[in-house]
Amino acid sequence: MASFTLTPETWQKVKIKFLRKYRELAQADLAFVPGQEDQLVQQLMQLVNRDKSYIEFTIRKALADPNGNRL
């Protein structure tokens, strides 16, 4: 189970940060359905070639300051 919860609004802000950090990603790569955070983590793990703890840490960090520019 993912250690965070996303809404469509918060995911939009986190998604923008991921797109800035990982320029090779496309909007379509980052599709998210509310309630399916675990699937999102798995998808991101494959796309950026990182482990689960890194992806969850990065998302939690983005959620801590959703209006900030850092990821």
Sequence and secondary structure as in RCSB ss.txt:
>XXXX:A:sequence
MASFTLTPETWQKVKIKFLRKYRELAQADLAFVPGQEDQLVQQLMQLVNRDKSYIEFTIRKALADPNGNRL
>XXXX:A:secstr
  SS   HHHHHHHHHHHHHH TT  GGGG   TT HHHHHHHHHHHHT  HHHHHHHHHHHHHSTTSS  
